[in-house]
């Protein structure tokens, strides 16, 4: 049996085919990007509408299957940008109705967690989830994924993109920031950790001021990474100690950053813990995770009566029924 997953929460539109044993047969994406500015929701939605059919065809062809042979359709019902979510929801509903296929909606953030354990050897980790909107430290406890720490303002990915817009680096800015950081040196920036939570807004404001004052992009890229990643390492270690867990898994789009991986590996090594980094193909937004989460919930008995979106649903709103 195969599940077709559809991802459309933000800048990425993706479709994947995954079998019910967890074998990923295809994982195709098309990403919205611009040279100047950031994501404008209606433009992102228009991008998704334009590419949905071609991404579907690529995913089915690579998987060696036809839409008629799909047994389940899973779509990301939130959280995310409403206009983008609607495109994915409507496309999933159309395919479901045309082919009389079961359909299920899943939480995008939880799908990041479960794809992480599927593609690594992690058993019961603390999750560091770092993407555009999201920066959270999560662990499974008491039948739910609990958030033990998070950003108090903006996600790290958005913070990097805000700096990137000011520095003329385009969108998404993360990969170019990582590249420029290799040539920079440290400038002190606000380091804001409050208990288990972090804050990036003051740091973004300070980097803009320093950029306007003539400081080099390379130095600011290096300093942003070192400061932000040190904050994440601190709260992740504290969560591991609190939860008495000896595994940490890094997920989300920012998880592709090699310097962040290096710092977390060092922290885990120092406390005799295991560190796992989700492979690049599955670290960012993609549809294999949506398909796999749909499979987990469908096999656990979940069914839906209405095809809806939930733009503000948090991971701790969802009861874990598939463990």
Secondary structure, DSSP 8 states (H G I E B T S, - for coil): -EEEEEE-SSSEEEEEEEETTS-EEEEEEEE--BSSS---HHHHHHHHHHHHHHHHHHHHHHHT--GGG--EEEEEEESS-HHHHHHHHHHHHHHHHHHT-EEEEEEHHHHHHHHHHHHS--SS-EEEEESSS-EEEEEEETTEEEEEEEBSSS-HHHHHHHHHHHTT--BS-HHHHHHHHTT---------EETTEE--HHHHHHHHHHHHTT--HHHHHHHHHHHHHHHHHHHHHHHHHHHT--EEEEESGGGG-HHHHHHHHHHHHHTT-EEEE--HHHHSS-SHHHHHHHHHHHHTT---SS----TT--GGGSB----
